[in-house]
């Protein structure tokens, strides 16, 4: 797992040795993410799967509890992933096709929180 920190968010990506196209590779990444999740509770997160081809919706949905937890802590949790049917993604999890859109979502949600919305 690679973590890039900015003032606004942490970008979390699978490292090169975590091949998410295999079930084992995804499980290694997911377990590492959950193990480190306590370090991410008070920051906005962009989970970046943009370089991963054919990640399925069921894997994305595993992050739903984390997304809900972040919203309850007044932080954003956004997943970047292409190739999904976005209309099948439930409202409790935010998935966008590009990294720029993820940055925009975090900026908008920060503004909404500042305004008390």
C-alpha positions in Angstrom: 0.0 0.0 0.0 1.3 3.4 -1.0 0.1 6.6 0.8 0.6 10.1 -0.6 -0.3 12.8 1.9 -1.5 16.3 1.1 -3.0 19.0 3.3 -6.5 18.1 2.1 -6.4 14.3 1.9 -4.5 11.0 1.9 -4.3 9.2 -1.5 -4.0 5.5 -0.9 -3.0 3.2 -3.8 -2.1 -0.5 -4.1 1.6 -0.9 -4.3 3.2 -2.6 -7.4 3.6 -5.9 -5.6 -0.2 -6.0 -4.7 -1.8 -7.3 -7.8 -5.4 -6.5 -7.3 -6.5 -8.4 -10.4 -6.1 -11.6 -8.3 -8.3 -12.5 -5.4 -5.3 -13.0 -3.1 -3.8 -9.6 -4.2 -7.0 -7.8 -3.4 -7.3 -9.5 0.0 -3.7 -8.5 0.9 -4.5 -4.9 0.1 -7.8 -4.9 1.8 -6.4 -6.4 5.0 -3.5 -3.9 5.0 -6.0 -1.1 4.6 -8.2 -2.3 7.4 -5.2 -2.7 9.7 -4.1 0.9 9.1 -7.6 2.3 9.0 -7.3 3.7 12.5 -4.5 6.0 11.2 -7.0 7.4 8.5 -10.0 8.1 10.7 -9.5 11.8 10.9 -8.4 12.6 7.3 -10.1 12.7 4.0 -9.3 9.6 1.9 -9.0 9.0 -1.8 -8.7 5.3 -2.4 -7.2 5.2 -5.9 -7.8 2.1 -8.0 -7.5 4.1 -11.3 -4.6 1.8 -12.5 -6.5 -1.4 -11.8 -8.5 -3.0 -14.6 -11.6 -5.0 -14.0 -12.1 -4.4 -10.2 -15.6 -5.6 -9.5 -18.4 -3.9 -7.6 -18.4 -6.5 -4.8 -14.8 -5.6 -3.9 -15.7 -1.9 -3.9 -18.7 -2.5 -1.6 -16.4 -4.0 1.0 -15.3 -0.4 1.7 -18.9 0.7 2.5 -18.5 0.5 6.3 -15.3 2.6 6.1 -17.1 5.1 4.0 -19.9 5.4 6.5 -17.4 5.7 9.4 -15.6 8.6 7.6 -18.9 10.4 7.0 -19.8 10.0 10.7 -16.4 11.6 11.5 -17.1 14.5 9.1 -14.5 13.3 6.6 -14.7 12.3 3.0 -14.0 8.8 1.6 -13.9 8.6 -2.2 -12.9 5.7 -4.4 -11.4 6.3 -7.9 -12.3 3.4 -10.2 -13.2 3.1 -13.9 -15.3 0.5 -15.6 -18.1 0.2 -13.1 -21.8 0.7 -13.6 -22.1 3.7 -11.4 -25.9 3.5 -11.2 -25.5 0.2 -9.3 -23.3 1.8 -6.5 -25.3 2.6 -3.3 -25.4 6.1 -2.0 -23.4 5.4 1.1 -20.2 5.1 -1.0 -18.7 7.6 -3.4 -17.0 6.2 -6.5 -15.8 8.4 -9.3 -14.0 7.6 -12.6 -11.1 10.1 -12.3 -8.7 11.4 -9.6 -9.6 15.0 -10.4 -13.3 14.2 -9.7 -12.2 12.7 -6.3 -10.3 15.9 -5.4 -13.4 18.0 -6.4 -15.7 15.8 -4.3 -13.4 16.3 -1.2 -13.3 20.1 -1.8 -17.1 20.3 -2.2 -17.7 18.2 0.9 -15.2 20.3 3.0 -17.1 23.4 1.9 -20.4 21.9 2.8 -19.1 20.9 6.3 -17.7 24.4 6.8 -21.2 25.8 6.0 -22.9 23.4 8.3 -24.7 21.5 5.6 
